[in-house]
């Protein structure tokens, strides 16, 4: 019996394609009760904040149109919700320096026909209220 050497390469490439998949917002089911409460009260600031804070990391949210044959409403609110969910998973108090971009053409990075992507910095205030 002859073993084909192409099979492992094919399996590796298929695994890579499947694992890269589509970018999505986090599943709310992965958040703790406190984190879910934090999402509801999370502050989103388009610019900088004057409150003293520590940056926990960059966070990203997306609103993605994946089906070219079906009308789908892209909303900045959905992308902002993704930013808040990711920030909540870091136990952040707020997201600052939020910027959103409308990608009207094919968004190859996120596997979307079109998308709205928002990014910001998850922060924890030093004077937590």
N, CA, C and O atoms as CSV, one atom per row, in Angstrom:
chain,resi,resn,atom,element,x,y,z
A,1,UNK,N,N,0.839,-1.176,0.000
A,1,UNK,CA,C,0.000,0.000,0.000
A,1,UNK,C,C,0.889,1.246,0.000
A,1,UNK,O,O,1.851,1.329,0.763
A,2,UNK,N,N,0.571,2.173,-0.828
A,2,UNK,CA,C,1.363,3.388,-0.958
A,2,UNK,C,C,0.700,4.528,-0.191
A,2,UNK,O,O,-0.493,4.776,-0.363
A,3,UNK,N,N,1.457,5.218,0.648
A,3,UNK,CA,C,0.945,6.353,1.412
A,3,UNK,C,C,1.179,7.622,0.624
A,3,UNK,O,O,2.282,7.870,0.137
A,4,UNK,N,N,0.156,8.407,0.505
A,4,UNK,CA,C,0.268,9.660,-0.236
A,4,UNK,C,C,0.788,10.753,0.700
A,4,UNK,O,O,0.258,10.939,1.795
A,5,UNK,N,N,1.806,11.460,0.275
A,5,UNK,CA,C,2.413,12.517,1.083
A,5,UNK,C,C,1.611,13.812,1.045
A,5,UNK,O,O,1.803,14.678,1.899
A,6,UNK,N,N,0.716,13.960,0.073
A,6,UNK,CA,C,-0.060,15.190,-0.041
A,6,UNK,C,C,-1.150,15.279,1.025
A,6,UNK,O,O,-1.605,16.377,1.345
A,7,UNK,N,N,-1.571,14.159,1.571
A,7,UNK,CA,C,-2.678,14.142,2.524
A,7,UNK,C,C,-2.409,14.990,3.759
A,7,UNK,O,O,-3.283,15.777,4.124
A,8,UNK,N,N,-1.257,14.888,4.434
A,8,UNK,CA,C,-1.033,15.745,5.606
A,8,UNK,C,C,-1.065,17.232,5.270
A,8,UNK,O,O,-1.566,18.030,6.062
A,9,UNK,N,N,-0.544,17.611,4.124
A,9,UNK,CA,C,-0.567,19.017,3.725
A,9,UNK,C,C,-2.005,19.479,3.506
A,9,UNK,O,O,-2.382,20.569,3.935
A,10,UNK,N,N,-2.797,18.660,2.845
A,10,UNK,CA,C,-4.200,18.990,2.620
A,10,UNK,C,C,-4.939,19.159,3.942
A,10,UNK,O,O,-5.707,20.107,4.106
A,11,UNK,N,N,-4.714,18.253,4.880
A,11,UNK,CA,C,-5.373,18.325,6.187
A,11,UNK,C,C,-4.945,19.592,6.924
A,11,UNK,O,O,-5.781,20.250,7.543
A,12,UNK,N,N,-3.668,19.944,6.873
A,12,UNK,CA,C,-3.185,21.167,7.523
A,12,UNK,C,C,-3.838,22.403,6.908
A,12,UNK,O,O,-4.271,23.297,7.635
A,13,UNK,N,N,-3.913,22.464,5.588
A,13,UNK,CA,C,-4.520,23.620,4.926
A,13,UNK,C,C,-6.009,23.716,5.242
A,13,UNK,O,O,-6.523,24.808,5.481
A,14,UNK,N,N,-6.699,22.587,5.246
A,14,UNK,CA,C,-8.122,22.586,5.568
A,14,UNK,C,C,-8.346,23.052,7.001
A,14,UNK,O,O,-9.268,23.825,7.262
A,15,UNK,N,N,-7.523,22.596,7.923
A,15,UNK,CA,C,-7.625,23.018,9.322
A,15,UNK,C,C,-7.386,24.511,9.454
A,15,UNK,O,O,-8.089,25.186,10.206
A,16,UNK,N,N,-6.410,25.030,8.737
A,16,UNK,CA,C,-6.116,26.459,8.772
A,16,UNK,C,C,-7.298,27.277,8.266
A,16,UNK,O,O,-7.662,28.280,8.880
A,17,UNK,N,N,-7.896,26.866,7.162
A,17,UNK,CA,C,-9.037,27.584,6.592
A,17,UNK,C,C,-10.217,27.560,7.553
A,17,UNK,O,O,-10.872,28.582,7.758
A,18,UNK,N,N,-10.490,26.408,8.141
A,18,UNK,CA,C,-11.615,26.293,9.066
A,18,UNK,C,C,-11.370,27.103,10.326
A,18,UNK,O,O,-12.292,27.746,10.829
A,19,UNK,N,N,-10.155,27.089,10.846
A,19,UNK,CA,C,-9.867,27.789,12.101
A,19,UNK,C,C,-9.849,29.308,11.947
A,19,UNK,O,O,-10.149,30.016,12.908
A,20,UNK,N,N,-9.506,29.831,10.771
A,20,UNK,CA,C,-9.493,31.279,10.601
A,20,UNK,C,C,-10.903,31.827,10.496
A,20,UNK,O,O,-11.164,32.925,10.987
A,21,UNK,N,N,-11.814,31.107,9.878
A,21,UNK,CA,C,-13.239,31.399,9.854
A,21,UNK,C,C,-13.603,32.864,9.774
A,21,UNK,O,O,-12.941,33.650,9.095
A,22,UNK,N,N,-14.662,33.219,10.474
A,22,UNK,CA,C,-15.208,34.571,10.440
A,22,UNK,C,C,-14.995,35.246,11.783
A,22,UNK,O,O,-15.057,34.609,12.834
A,23,UNK,N,N,-14.745,36.530,11.730
A,23,UNK,CA,C,-14.643,37.300,12.965
A,23,UNK,C,C,-16.050,37.572,13.478
A,23,UNK,O,O,-16.937,37.956,12.716
A,24,UNK,N,N,-16.243,37.373,14.761
A,24,UNK,CA,C,-17.548,37.630,15.366
A,24,UNK,C,C,-17.347,38.311,16.707
A,24,UNK,O,O,-16.237,38.369,17.236
A,25,UNK,N,N,-18.429,38.817,17.238
A,25,UNK,CA,C,-18.397,39.369,18.586
A,25,UNK,C,C,-18.455,38.223,19.585
A,25,UNK,O,O,-18.956,37.147,19.259
A,26,UNK,N,N,-17.950,38.437,20.794
A,26,UNK,CA,C,-17.946,37.369,21.794
A,26,UNK,C,C,-19.356,36.912,22.159
A,26,UNK,O,O,-20.321,37.665,22.030
A,27,UNK,N,N,-19.455,35.686,22.609
A,27,UNK,CA,C,-20.717,35.112,23.065
A,27,UNK,C,C,-20.988,35.592,24.488
A,27,UNK,O,O,-20.141,35.430,25.366
A,28,UNK,N,N,-22.154,36.179,24.724
A,28,UNK,CA,C,-22.479,36.683,26.063
A,28,UNK,C,C,-22.518,35.562,27.087
A,28,UNK,O,O,-22.370,35.813,28.283
A,29,UNK,N,N,-22.715,34.338,26.639
A,29,UNK,CA,C,-22.742,33.204,27.546
A,29,UNK,C,C,-21.408,32.911,28.208
A,29,UNK,O,O,-21.353,32.169,29.188
A,30,UNK,N,N,-20.335,33.482,27.688
A,30,UNK,CA,C,-19.017,33.259,28.274
A,30,UNK,C,C,-18.707,34.241,29.406
A,30,UNK,O,O,-17.703,34.085,30.101
A,31,UNK,N,N,-19.566,35.257,29.596
A,31,UNK,CA,C,-19.331,36.272,30.620
A,31,UNK,C,C,-19.918,35.847,31.966
A,31,UNK,O,O,-20.923,35.138,32.022
A,32,UNK,N,N,-19.287,36.286,33.031
A,32,UNK,CA,C,-19.833,36.056,34.362
A,32,UNK,C,C,-20.989,37.027,34.604
A,32,UNK,O,O,-21.211,37.948,33.818
A,33,UNK,N,N,-21.711,36.817,35.682
A,33,UNK,CA,C,-22.827,37.699,36.023
A,33,UNK,C,C,-22.344,39.134,36.213
A,33,UNK,O,O,-22.978,40.072,35.729
A,34,UNK,N,N,-21.218,39.311,36.921
A,34,UNK,CA,C,-20.663,40.657,37.127
A,34,UNK,C,C,-20.239,41.295,35.815
A,34,UNK,O,O,-20.437,42.494,35.614
A,35,UNK,N,N,-19.658,40.507,34.922
A,35,UNK,CA,C,-19.233,41.042,33.628
A,35,UNK,C,C,-20.438,41.459,32.781
A,35,UNK,O,O,-20.394,42.486,32.104
A,36,UNK,N,N,-21.513,40.666,32.818
A,36,UNK,CA,C,-22.723,41.040,32.077
A,36,UNK,C,C,-23.308,42.340,32.619
A,36,UNK,O,O,-23.775,43.183,31.853
A,37,UNK,N,N,-23.282,42.500,33.933
A,37,UNK,CA,C,-23.758,43.754,34.537
A,37,UNK,C,C,-22.870,44.912,34.098
A,37,UNK,O,O,-23.352,46.022,33.875
A,38,UNK,N,N,-21.575,44.651,33.976
A,38,UNK,CA,C,-20.633,45.680,33.534
A,38,UNK,C,C,-20.900,46.154,32.116
A,38,UNK,O,O,-20.711,47.331,31.810
A,39,UNK,N,N,-21.340,45.241,31.241
A,39,UNK,CA,C,-21.646,45.615,29.858
A,39,UNK,C,C,-22.775,46.640,29.840
A,39,UNK,O,O,-22.728,47.616,29.091
A,40,UNK,N,N,-23.782,46.412,30.664
A,40,UNK,CA,C,-24.951,47.300,30.682
A,40,UNK,C,C,-24.592,48.724,31.110
A,40,UNK,O,O,-25.199,49.689,30.646
A,41,UNK,N,N,-23.601,48.848,31.999
A,41,UNK,CA,C,-23.254,50.176,32.505
A,41,UNK,C,C,-21.933,50.710,31.930
A,41,UNK,O,O,-21.452,51.761,32.355
A,42,UNK,N,N,-21.358,49.998,30.979
A,42,UNK,CA,C,-20.050,50.377,30.453
A,42,UNK,C,C,-20.103,51.694,29.690
A,42,UNK,O,O,-20.971,51.911,28.845
A,43,UNK,N,N,-19.172,52.550,30.004
A,43,UNK,CA,C,-19.031,53.851,29.350
A,43,UNK,C,C,-18.196,53.671,28.079
A,43,UNK,O,O,-17.167,52.994,28.098
A,44,UNK,N,N,-18.642,54.278,26.980
A,44,UNK,CA,C,-17.900,54.260,25.724
A,44,UNK,C,C,-17.565,55.699,25.384
A,44,UNK,O,O,-18.458,56.528,25.212
A,45,UNK,N,N,-16.272,55.997,25.286
A,45,UNK,CA,C,-15.796,57.360,25.054
A,45,UNK,C,C,-15.102,57.406,23.694
A,45,UNK,O,O,-14.169,56.645,23.442
A,46,UNK,N,N,-15.557,58.293,22.830
A,46,UNK,CA,C,-14.974,58.410,21.484
A,46,UNK,C,C,-13.558,58.980,21.507
A,46,UNK,O,O,-12.756,58.691,20.619
A,47,UNK,N,N,-13.255,59.773,22.501
A,47,UNK,CA,C,-11.919,60.349,22.605
A,47,UNK,C,C,-11.242,59.872,23.875
A,47,UNK,O,O,-11.519,58.784,24.379
A,48,UNK,N,N,-10.358,60.699,24.374
A,48,UNK,CA,C,-9.643,60.377,25.606
A,48,UNK,C,C,-10.503,60.737,26.814
A,48,UNK,O,O,-11.493,61.459,26.693
A,49,UNK,N,N,-10.117,60.231,27.961
A,49,UNK,CA,C,-10.792,60.555,29.202
A,49,UNK,C,C,-9.818,61.276,30.123
A,49,UNK,O,O,-8.609,61.051,30.069
A,50,UNK,N,N,-10.359,62.139,30.963
A,50,UNK,CA,C,-9.502,62.864,31.907
A,50,UNK,C,C,-9.364,62.092,33.214
A,50,UNK,O,O,-8.505,62.415,34.034
A,51,UNK,N,N,-10.199,61.078,33.416
A,51,UNK,CA,C,-10.106,60.266,34.636
A,51,UNK,C,C,-8.846,59.417,34.591
A,51,UNK,O,O,-8.484,58.888,33.540
A,52,UNK,N,N,-8.182,59.287,35.724
A,52,UNK,CA,C,-6.977,58.464,35.822
A,52,UNK,C,C,-7.351,56.993,35.618
A,52,UNK,O,O,-8.291,56.491,36.234
A,53,UNK,N,N,-6.605,56.311,34.745
A,53,UNK,CA,C,-6.961,54.941,34.401
A,53,UNK,C,C,-5.742,54.114,34.021
A,53,UNK,O,O,-4.643,54.635,33.826
A,54,UNK,N,N,-5.968,52.819,33.923
A,54,UNK,CA,C,-4.972,51.882,33.434
A,54,UNK,C,C,-5.549,51.214,32.201
A,54,UNK,O,O,-6.686,50.741,32.227
A,55,UNK,N,N,-4.783,51.171,31.125
A,55,UNK,CA,C,-5.243,50.505,29.903
A,55,UNK,C,C,-5.027,49.009,30.057
A,55,UNK,O,O,-3.915,48.559,30.332
A,56,UNK,N,N,-6.097,48.239,29.879
A,56,UNK,CA,C,-6.040,46.786,30.006
A,56,UNK,C,C,-5.729,46.108,28.677
A,56,UNK,O,O,-5.217,44.989,28.655
A,57,UNK,N,N,-6.033,46.774,27.580
A,57,UNK,CA,C,-5.758,46.211,26.262
A,57,UNK,C,C,-6.689,46.767,25.207
A,57,UNK,O,O,-7.700,47.396,25.521
A,58,UNK,N,N,-6.341,46.532,23.961
A,58,UNK,CA,C,-7.177,46.967,22.843
A,58,UNK,C,C,-8.318,45.969,22.668
A,58,UNK,O,O,-8.138,44.767,22.859
A,59,UNK,N,N,-9.492,46.480,22.304
A,59,UNK,CA,C,-10.661,45.634,22.073
A,59,UNK,C,C,-11.296,46.004,20.736
A,59,UNK,O,O,-11.206,47.148,20.291
A,60,UNK,N,N,-11.939,45.025,20.100
A,60,UNK,CA,C,-12.503,45.208,18.769
A,60,UNK,C,C,-13.897,44.596,18.720
A,60,UNK,O,O,-14.149,43.545,19.311
A,61,UNK,N,N,-14.791,45.260,18.015
A,61,UNK,CA,C,-16.129,44.737,17.765
A,61,UNK,C,C,-16.453,44.880,16.298
A,61,UNK,O,O,-15.861,45.702,15.598
A,62,UNK,N,N,-17.403,44.071,15.827
A,62,UNK,CA,C,-17.693,44.066,14.392
A,62,UNK,C,C,-19.184,43.872,14.130
A,62,UNK,O,O,-19.882,43.170,14.861
A,63,UNK,N,N,-19.641,44.512,13.073
A,63,UNK,CA,C,-20.951,44.237,12.483
A,63,UNK,C,C,-20.632,43.781,11.069
A,63,UNK,O,O,-20.061,44.537,10.284
A,64,UNK,N,N,-21.001,42.540,10.741
A,64,UNK,CA,C,-20.514,41.901,9.519
A,64,UNK,C,C,-21.652,41.403,8.645
A,64,UNK,O,O,-22.577,40.753,9.132
A,65,UNK,N,N,-21.585,41.705,7.361
A,65,UNK,CA,C,-22.532,41.189,6.372
A,65,UNK,C,C,-21.856,40.015,5.673
A,65,UNK,O,O,-20.965,40.208,4.846
A,66,UNK,N,N,-22.282,38.791,6.011
A,66,UNK,CA,C,-21.614,37.593,5.501
A,66,UNK,C,C,-22.317,36.946,4.310
A,66,UNK,O,O,-21.694,36.163,3.593
A,67,UNK,N,N,-23.582,37.247,4.078
A,67,UNK,CA,C,-24.335,36.595,3.017
A,67,UNK,C,C,-24.583,37.593,1.882
A,67,UNK,O,O,-25.355,38.539,2.035
A,68,UNK,N,N,-23.930,37.373,0.761
A,68,UNK,CA,C,-24.042,38.305,-0.368
A,68,UNK,C,C,-25.431,38.303,-0.982
A,68,UNK,O,O,-25.796,39.249,-1.679
A,69,UNK,N,N,-26.207,37.264,-0.737
A,69,UNK,CA,C,-27.520,37.131,-1.374
A,69,UNK,C,C,-28.668,37.532,-0.465
A,69,UNK,O,O,-29.833,37.378,-0.833
A,70,UNK,N,N,-28.362,38.032,0.688
A,70,UNK,CA,C,-29.400,38.418,1.641
A,70,UNK,C,C,-29.086,39.804,2.192
A,70,UNK,O,O,-27.940,40.093,2.535
A,71,UNK,N,N,-30.087,40.647,2.274
A,71,UNK,CA,C,-29.885,41.991,2.825
A,71,UNK,C,C,-29.682,41.890,4.329
A,71,UNK,O,O,-30.446,41.226,5.028
A,72,UNK,N,N,-28.664,42.542,4.807
A,72,UNK,CA,C,-28.377,42.551,6.239
A,72,UNK,C,C,-28.027,43.966,6.648
A,72,UNK,O,O,-27.247,44.646,5.980
A,73,UNK,N,N,-28.608,44.399,7.744
A,73,UNK,CA,C,-28.370,45.746,8.228
A,73,UNK,C,C,-27.096,45.781,9.070
A,73,UNK,O,O,-27.022,45.142,10.119
A,74,UNK,N,N,-26.102,46.526,8.609
A,74,UNK,CA,C,-24.896,46.746,9.399
A,74,UNK,C,C,-25.148,47.916,10.330
A,74,UNK,O,O,-25.694,48.936,9.911
A,75,UNK,N,N,-24.754,47.779,11.593
A,75,UNK,CA,C,-24.947,48.888,12.522
A,75,UNK,C,C,-23.688,49.117,13.343
A,75,UNK,O,O,-23.000,48.181,13.752
A,76,UNK,N,N,-23.419,50.375,13.563
A,76,UNK,CA,C,-22.308,50.725,14.443
A,76,UNK,C,C,-22.619,50.266,15.866
A,76,UNK,O,O,-21.705,49.913,16.612
A,77,UNK,N,N,-23.889,50.267,16.249
A,77,UNK,CA,C,-24.289,49.839,17.590
A,77,UNK,C,C,-23.885,48.381,17.850
A,77,UNK,O,O,-23.464,48.041,18.956
A,78,UNK,N,N,-24.013,47.525,16.835
A,78,UNK,CA,C,-23.610,46.122,16.988
A,78,UNK,C,C,-22.097,46.011,17.186
A,78,UNK,O,O,-21.633,45.222,18.010
A,79,UNK,N,N,-21.338,46.794,16.439
A,79,UNK,CA,C,-19.879,46.784,16.581
A,79,UNK,C,C,-19.465,47.328,17.948
A,79,UNK,O,O,-18.540,46.799,18.566
A,80,UNK,N,N,-20.132,48.371,18.425
A,80,UNK,CA,C,-19.853,48.933,19.755
A,80,UNK,C,C,-20.183,47.903,20.832
A,80,UNK,O,O,-19.459,47.787,21.821
A,81,UNK,N,N,-21.261,47.162,20.650
A,81,UNK,CA,C,-21.625,46.123,21.620
A,81,UNK,C,C,-20.523,45.073,21.714
A,81,UNK,O,O,-20.223,44.583,22.803
A,82,UNK,N,N,-19.919,44.726,20.579
A,82,UNK,CA,C,-18.794,43.793,20.579
A,82,UNK,C,C,-17.604,44.341,21.343
A,82,UNK,O,O,-16.933,43.607,22.069
A,83,UNK,N,N,-17.340,45.636,21.179
A,83,UNK,CA,C,-16.254,46.296,21.922
A,83,UNK,C,C,-16.527,46.195,23.422
A,83,UNK,O,O,-15.630,45.870,24.199
A,84,UNK,N,N,-17.762,46.474,23.825
A,84,UNK,CA,C,-18.122,46.425,25.246
A,84,UNK,C,C,-18.024,45.004,25.804
A,84,UNK,O,O,-17.570,44.813,26.932
A,85,UNK,N,N,-18.447,44.011,25.024
A,85,UNK,CA,C,-18.357,42.617,25.476
A,85,UNK,C,C,-16.912,42.190,25.693
A,85,UNK,O,O,-16.594,41.537,26.687
A,86,UNK,N,N,-16.035,42.562,24.756
A,86,UNK,CA,C,-14.616,42.211,24.914
A,86,UNK,C,C,-14.009,42.944,26.113
A,86,UNK,O,O,-13.213,42.368,26.856
A,87,UNK,N,N,-14.381,44.201,26.300
A,87,UNK,CA,C,-13.877,44.975,27.439
A,87,UNK,C,C,-14.373,44.380,28.756
A,87,UNK,O,O,-13.627,44.330,29.734
A,88,UNK,N,N,-15.623,43.931,28.784
A,88,UNK,CA,C,-16.182,43.320,29.994
A,88,UNK,C,C,-15.426,42.048,30.364
A,88,UNK,O,O,-15.250,41.749,31.545
A,89,UNK,N,N,-14.982,41.305,29.365
A,89,UNK,CA,C,-14.225,40.082,29.654
A,89,UNK,C,C,-12.867,40.394,30.285
A,89,UNK,O,O,-12.243,39.521,30.887
A,90,UNK,N,N,-12.412,41.640,30.145
A,90,UNK,CA,C,-11.171,42.091,30.787
A,90,UNK,C,C,-11.460,42.797,32.119
A,90,UNK,O,O,-10.548,43.322,32.756
A,91,UNK,N,N,-12.732,42.806,32.535
A,91,UNK,CA,C,-13.181,43.505,33.741
A,91,UNK,C,C,-12.895,45.001,33.683
A,91,UNK,O,O,-12.474,45.605,34.670
A,92,UNK,N,N,-13.129,45.586,32.519
A,92,UNK,CA,C,-12.904,47.018,32.319
A,92,UNK,C,C,-14.094,47.827,32.815
A,92,UNK,O,O,-15.218,47.330,32.890
A,93,UNK,N,N,-13.828,49.072,33.148
A,93,UNK,CA,C,-14.878,50.013,33.536
A,93,UNK,C,C,-15.418,50.778,32.332
A,93,UNK,O,O,-16.576,51.198,32.322
A,94,UNK,N,N,-14.572,50.956,31.320
A,94,UNK,CA,C,-14.953,51.765,30.162
A,94,UNK,C,C,-14.095,51.398,28.967
A,94,UNK,O,O,-13.111,50.667,29.084
A,95,UNK,N,N,-14.489,51.919,27.816
A,95,UNK,CA,C,-13.681,51.814,26.603
A,95,UNK,C,C,-13.467,53.236,26.108
A,95,UNK,O,O,-14.428,53.980,25.909
A,96,UNK,N,N,-12.213,53.613,25.909
A,96,UNK,CA,C,-11.877,54.968,25.466
A,96,UNK,C,C,-11.194,54.912,24.106
A,96,UNK,O,O,-10.804,53.845,23.631
A,97,UNK,N,N,-11.060,56.070,23.498
A,97,UNK,CA,C,-10.412,56.199,22.192
A,97,UNK,C,C,-11.075,55.310,21.139
A,97,UNK,O,O,-10.393,54.713,20.307
A,98,UNK,N,N,-12.397,55.226,21.179
A,98,UNK,CA,C,-13.128,54.366,20.252
A,98,UNK,C,C,-13.198,55.018,18.877
A,98,UNK,O,O,-13.557,56.188,18.741
A,99,UNK,N,N,-12.851,54.241,17.873
A,99,UNK,CA,C,-12.907,54.672,16.480
A,99,UNK,C,C,-13.583,53.562,15.686
A,99,UNK,O,O,-13.299,52.383,15.892
A,100,UNK,N,N,-14.483,53.945,14.773
A,100,UNK,CA,C,-15.185,52.967,13.941
A,100,UNK,C,C,-14.880,53.233,12.471
A,100,UNK,O,O,-14.674,54.376,12.064
A,101,UNK,N,N,-14.855,52.162,11.684
A,101,UNK,CA,C,-14.583,52.266,10.253
A,101,UNK,C,C,-15.617,51.450,9.496
A,101,UNK,O,O,-15.883,50.298,9.836
A,102,UNK,N,N,-16.196,52.054,8.468
A,102,UNK,CA,C,-17.154,51.382,7.598
A,102,UNK,C,C,-16.379,50.828,6.407
A,102,UNK,O,O,-15.804,51.586,5.625
A,103,UNK,N,N,-16.366,49.507,6.274
A,103,UNK,CA,C,-15.686,48.852,5.153
A,103,UNK,C,C,-16.747,48.426,4.150
A,103,UNK,O,O,-17.337,47.353,4.281
A,104,UNK,N,N,-16.992,49.275,3.136
A,104,UNK,CA,C,-18.079,49.009,2.201
A,104,UNK,C,C,-17.725,47.959,1.160
A,104,UNK,O,O,-18.618,47.357,0.563
A,105,UNK,N,N,-16.441,47.731,0.933
A,105,UNK,CA,C,-16.028,46.687,0.004
A,105,UNK,C,C,-15.805,45.385,0.742
A,105,UNK,O,O,-16.036,45.309,1.948
A,106,UNK,N,N,-15.366,44.372,0.045
A,106,UNK,CA,C,-15.097,43.072,0.652
A,106,UNK,C,C,-14.058,43.223,1.754
A,106,UNK,O,O,-12.977,43.768,1.531
A,107,UNK,N,N,-14.392,42.740,2.935
A,107,UNK,CA,C,-13.496,42.780,4.095
A,107,UNK,C,C,-12.875,41.391,4.237
A,107,UNK,O,O,-13.415,40.534,4.938
A,108,UNK,N,N,-11.751,41.172,3.578
A,108,UNK,CA,C,-11.109,39.859,3.551
A,108,UNK,C,C,-10.624,39.446,4.930
A,108,UNK,O,O,-10.652,38.262,5.264
A,109,UNK,N,N,-10.186,40.388,5.722
A,109,UNK,CA,C,-9.650,40.073,7.049
A,109,UNK,C,C,-10.716,39.421,7.926
A,109,UNK,O,O,-10.426,38.467,8.648
A,110,UNK,N,N,-11.936,39.928,7.869
A,110,UNK,CA,C,-13.010,39.427,8.725
A,110,UNK,C,C,-13.993,38.511,8.000
A,110,UNK,O,O,-14.988,38.085,8.586
A,111,UNK,N,N,-13.723,38.204,6.730
A,111,UNK,CA,C,-14.566,37.325,5.926
A,111,UNK,C,C,-15.997,37.871,5.818
A,111,UNK,O,O,-16.966,37.151,6.056
A,112,UNK,N,N,-16.112,39.148,5.457
A,112,UNK,CA,C,-17.409,39.802,5.335
A,112,UNK,C,C,-17.516,40.461,3.961
A,112,UNK,O,O,-16.515,40.911,3.403
A,113,UNK,N,N,-18.728,40.517,3.422
A,113,UNK,CA,C,-18.942,41.264,2.183
A,113,UNK,C,C,-18.784,42.753,2.447
A,113,UNK,O,O,-18.271,43.494,1.608
A,114,UNK,N,N,-19.226,43.177,3.610
A,114,UNK,CA,C,-19.008,44.537,4.077
A,114,UNK,C,C,-19.085,44.494,5.601
A,114,UNK,O,O,-19.635,43.551,6.170
A,115,UNK,N,N,-18.536,45.510,6.258
A,115,UNK,CA,C,-18.509,45.469,7.718
A,115,UNK,C,C,-18.328,46.857,8.308
A,115,UNK,O,O,-17.922,47.803,7.633
A,116,UNK,N,N,-18.643,46.940,9.578
A,116,UNK,CA,C,-18.293,48.097,10.390
A,116,UNK,C,C,-17.459,47.534,11.535
A,116,UNK,O,O,-17.906,46.651,12.268
A,117,UNK,N,N,-16.258,48.048,11.678
A,117,UNK,CA,C,-15.341,47.585,12.716
A,117,UNK,C,C,-15.044,48.748,13.653
A,117,UNK,O,O,-14.709,49.846,13.207
A,118,UNK,N,N,-15.169,48.502,14.959
A,118,UNK,CA,C,-14.836,49.506,15.971
A,118,UNK,C,C,-13.733,48.962,16.861
A,118,UNK,O,O,-13.741,47.784,17.220
A,119,UNK,N,N,-12.789,49.817,17.215
A,119,UNK,CA,C,-11.717,49.442,18.130
A,119,UNK,C,C,-11.566,50.530,19.187
A,119,UNK,O,O,-11.897,51.692,18.951
A,120,UNK,N,N,-11.071,50.144,20.334
A,120,UNK,CA,C,-10.844,51.090,21.418
A,120,UNK,C,C,-9.942,50.466,22.466
A,120,UNK,O,O,-9.475,49.337,22.310
A,121,UNK,N,N,-9.704,51.208,23.530
A,121,UNK,CA,C,-8.862,50.744,24.635
A,121,UNK,C,C,-9.735,50.464,25.849
A,121,UNK,O,O,-10.422,51.356,26.346
A,122,UNK,N,N,-9.707,49.220,26.328
A,122,UNK,CA,C,-10.426,48.869,27.555
A,122,UNK,C,C,-9.620,49.418,28.728
A,122,UNK,O,O,-8.411,49.198,28.815
A,123,UNK,N,N,-10.297,50.137,29.634
A,123,UNK,CA,C,-9.595,50.759,30.761
A,123,UNK,C,C,-10.288,50.429,32.080
A,123,UNK,O,O,-11.489,50.170,32.142
A,124,UNK,N,N,-9.480,50.452,33.114
A,124,UNK,CA,C,-9.999,50.355,34.487
A,124,UNK,C,C,-9.637,51.665,35.164
A,124,UNK,O,O,-8.470,52.051,35.216
A,125,UNK,N,N,-10.666,52.352,35.688
A,125,UNK,CA,C,-10.437,53.617,36.364
A,125,UNK,C,C,-9.756,53.368,37.708
A,125,UNK,O,O,-10.067,52.401,38.404
A,126,UNK,N,N,-8.831,54.246,38.059
A,126,UNK,CA,C,-8.130,54.124,39.342
A,126,UNK,C,C,-9.020,54.522,40.504
A,126,UNK,O,O,-8.826,54.053,41.625
A,127,UNK,N,N,-9.997,55.387,40.246
A,127,UNK,CA,C,-10.946,55.815,41.290
A,127,UNK,C,C,-12.292,55.132,41.049
A,127,UNK,O,O,-13.317,55.802,40.925
A,128,UNK,N,N,-12.288,53.812,40.983
A,128,UNK,CA,C,-13.519,53.050,40.674
A,128,UNK,C,C,-14.659,53.473,41.597
A,128,UNK,O,O,-14.502,53.581,42.813
A,129,UNK,N,N,-15.803,53.704,40.975
A,129,UNK,CA,C,-16.977,54.143,41.733
A,129,UNK,C,C,-17.795,52.971,42.164
A,129,UNK,O,O,-18.825,53.143,42.816
